[in-house]
Amino acid sequence: MSDPILELSRIEKVYNRGEPGEIRVLRGVDLTLHPGEAVALVAPSGAGKSTLLHIAGLLDLPDAGEVRIGGDTVQDQSDRRRTAIRRADVGFVYQFHHLLPEFSAEENIVLPQLANGAGQGAARTRARSLLETVGIAERAGHRPAALSGGEQQRVAFCRALANAPRILLADEPTGNLDPETSDRVFAALMDLVRQTGLAALVATHNMELAARMDRTVRLDGGLVVPA
């Protein structure tokens, strides 16, 4: 197996530290993620899944422990450097698509590329390629309001992958969809993982979808354990 792209070691996160209402959400999490691997993260609501994803994606900092991306320790880097790493290496997808309503599907995928320094032509070519991969190339010119929920979420996947990140972090990405649409969107996600060598960590309550990933881990008592 290839070297891990994401490594979390002894990650701790405490809210209201030192106060009577102190909450120890993460108590020493260890987790690795390899290229081309889709890992399901399951846990009850409020167990800390989103906190863990935010730390893995450098949106939040741990109180203790180490985050490594591509073998490099990143949690102690400057804010500017962490932002650059996140922009280049990490894509995020949430339960709600958060697409920009005034822009088309294609434009929503082009914009993050332009922000990352890509040229207009190359950005549009990649956007169309990603939309074709998830099966909605013919909807490229439609704004989000003209797309179905499943189409919107597939555009969100494409936007997350616009800058060719090595890691995808998804927080209940099918939780707002009906079962049939959820299945189609999940299939599109797995196609992207297999075709690009992406490493995906997907928080989900859907145990049927979790069973279709490469492995499942559970957040239990502030620790990640095999499910």
N, C-alpha and C positions, 0 to 999 in steps of 0.2 A: 504494500500500500504506500502511496506517496506521503510525503511529509504533511502534517496538518497545516492548514491555512489559518485557522483560528484556534488559539489555545487560551483557555481561561484557567487560572491556577489560584486556588485558595481565595476566591472572590468573596468579599464580605460587604454588606451594605446595611447601614443602620440609619433609621430615621428618628428624629428627636433625640439624638445622642446625648446621654447624660441627664435627660429629663425623666420625670415620673412616667411619661407615656412612651418611653423608648421602644422602638419596634425593630427587632433584628430580622430583616427580610431575607438576606443571604448570609449563610454562616460558614462559608468556606467551599464555594462551588468550584468543582473541577470539571472541565468539559473540553473536548477537542472536536474539530470539524475538518474533514478532509475534502479536497477538490472532487467534484462529481458525486458528492454524497448529500442526500436529503435526510435530515434528522428531525423527527417530531419531538416537540417539547410539550408535555401534558402536565396539567396541574389544575386544582380548583381555582376559581376566581379569587383574586386577592393573595395568591401564594407567592407572587413575585416574578411571574413570567415576563411581564413588560419591563420591569426593572432590569432583569437579566439581559433582555434583548438590547435595552438602551445602553447598558455598560458594554456589551459585546460590540455594539456599533459606535462607541465613543460619543454617544449623546449624553452620557452621564459618567461620572467617575466612581470607582469603587472606594470604599473606606480602607480596604486592605486587599492585597492580592495583586495579580499580574495579568494583563491582557497582552497577548502577542498575536500579531498578524504577519503572516509570512516569516515567522521566526523572530521578528523585531518587537521588542517591548514598546508599547505605545501609550500606556495610560499616563506616563510622566512627561510626555512631550508637551510643548506649548500649545495653547489653544489654536493658534494658526496652523501648526503642524498637524494636530489631530483633525482639524477641519479638512486639510488637504488629503490626509489618509482616508478619511471617511468618504470624501467626494470621489476618490479614485478607486477605492477597494470595497466599499459597502453600499448595497442597495437596500432600501426599506419598502415594505408593503404593509399596509394596515387594513383593518376590517373595512373601513370606508375608503374609497378610492382617492379622495382629496385632489382630483384633477382640477385644473384651472378652467372654469366654465366658459370663458370667453375665447378659448383656443380650441382648435380641432384636436382629434386624437393624435395625429402626426405631430402637430406643433407642441403638444404636451411632452412628447418624447424628444423633440428637437431642442427645446429650451435648456434642459440641464446639460446637454452637450455643448451648446454655445457658451454657457456659463463656465464650462470646463476648458474652453479654448478651441473647440472644434470649429471647422469651417461650415458654412451653411450647406453646401452641397453634400459633404460627407455626413453631416448630421441627418439630413433628410434621407439619404440612402440607407443609413443604419436604422432609422425609424421605420422605414417601409419594410426592411428585412425582418425586423422584430415583429411587426404587425403580421407579416406573412407567416412567421413561425407559429404564432398563436392563433392563426386562422381567421383574422379579421382585416386583412389588407384592404378589402373593399370598403371598409368603414373609416379609412384614414382621414377623410375630409370632414367627418361629422364631429360636431361638438358633443361634449359629454351628455347633455340633456337629450340628445337624439340617439343615444346608445342604451342598450339594455344594461341591467346590473352586471351581468356576466361579462359583457363587452367592456364596460367601464373598468372592471377589475383586471381584465386582461391587458388593457391599456396601461393600468397602474403597474402591472408586472413589467411591461416593456419600458416604461419610464424608469423604473428602478434599475433596469439593466442597461440603460442608455449609454452610460460611460464604461461599460464592460467591467463591472466590479467583479471581484473574486468571491465575494460573500453576499448572500441574500438573507436578510432577516425579515421574517414575515410574522405579523401578530394577528392571529385569527383571520387570515386573508379570505376565507370563504364563509365566515361566520354570519354575514349579512345576506347570504344567498340561499335560494331554495335548493333541495338536494340534487336535482338534475343539473342545475346551473353550476352548483358547487363542484360536481363531478367533472364537468367540462373545464372549469377554470383550473381545478387541480391537475387535470391531465395536461393542460397547457404549461403549467408550472414544471411538471416533471419532464416534459419535452425540453424545456429550456435548460434544466439542470443537466440532462443527458447530452444535449447537443453542445453545450458550452463548457462543460467541466466545472460549472458553478458549484459552490458549496452552499447549501440552504439549511437554515435552522428555522423551523416553522412551528410556532405556538398554535395549538389547536385543541378544541374540545371534542373534535370529531374523531372517534377512535377508529372508524372504518378508514378514514383517510390516513390516519397515523400508521395503520397496519400496512399501507401501501408504500410507505417510505422505507429507507434502508435500515433504519433502526429508530427506536423510540426511547426517550429518557423522560424521567418524571422528576419534577421539583417537589420535594417532600421535606418539610421541616427546615427549609433553607438550604438544602443540599440537593444536588442532582444525582439521581440513582437510576440504574437500568429499570425500564418498565417491564 
